[in-house]
Amino acid sequence: MGTLYLGVTKETVSKYVIFSGDPGRVRKIISYMENVEEIACNREFNTYTGYYEGIKITVTSTGIGGPSAAIAMEEMYECGMEVAVRLGTIMGLKENLGNVLIPRGCMKLESTSKTYVDSSYPAVADYDLINCMNESSKQNSLIYENPIICSMDGYYSEMKELKLSNKMGIDVKGKIENLKKYNIGGIDMESGVILTLSNLMDIKGCVVTMTTVLENLKDYLKGKDRVKAEEDLIKVVLDGIKIYASKEMR
């Protein structure tokens, strides 16, 4: 019997797991893989296992935000996950549109990780995985950075102004300006949870994101540029896992 939400088992999950919020992006990721099998599709969780250049990898979607990302992490850990990589997009706070951000750590302004451990517990990425993803970025001729990023819960209350936030007088721009004072490279909604749980689980974890929008959507990748950025991101993560796996085998 599979796990409660993802419907996965120890027999169907690889030790290498890629987490991507968007189910549509999962289908793009597996298009680069071979011998792919659909494991289960339930709610926001679409899960597949296949091979990338001989390396067995499981790919699953998590939807948006920390709570569902934590469910996916928990159930993959239950099934033997040893390496967790978040593959997704991020809102840049610098002039870094189109850059790959591979954060060394994450400021936690989300609440899910705090249900596991005190907020002072750091959300940091595994050093070896960061180096492999950096190497992969170089091999794919992409500009990359290793900043500190921030995870938040409220998209339309903390990251992008909309009708209700304006009506309520919520200072979204002010919140973003405060983060920029701390030299934060970008904002997302899942990395704080992924990195915190990876460390609590004593597994390898990292985050690889592409800056597809800038603060408060003042600029964003469009059309073919957005499509290529997503393809580049997928290649960086898959090649990075291959690099890491090859070093594990030595």
Secondary structure, 3 states (H helix, E strand, C coil): CCCCCCCCCCCCCCCEEEEECCHHHHHHHHCCCEEEEEEEEECCEEEEEEEECCEEEEEEECCCCHHHHHHHHHHHHHCCCCEEEEEEEEEECCCCCCCEECCCEEEEECCCHHHCCCCCCCEECCHHHHHHHHHHHHHCCCCEECCEEEEECCHHHHHCCCHHHHHCCCCHHHHHHHHHHCCEEEEECCHHHHHHHHHHHCCEEEEEEEEEEEHHHCCECCHHHHHHHHHHHHHHHHHHHHHHHHHHCC
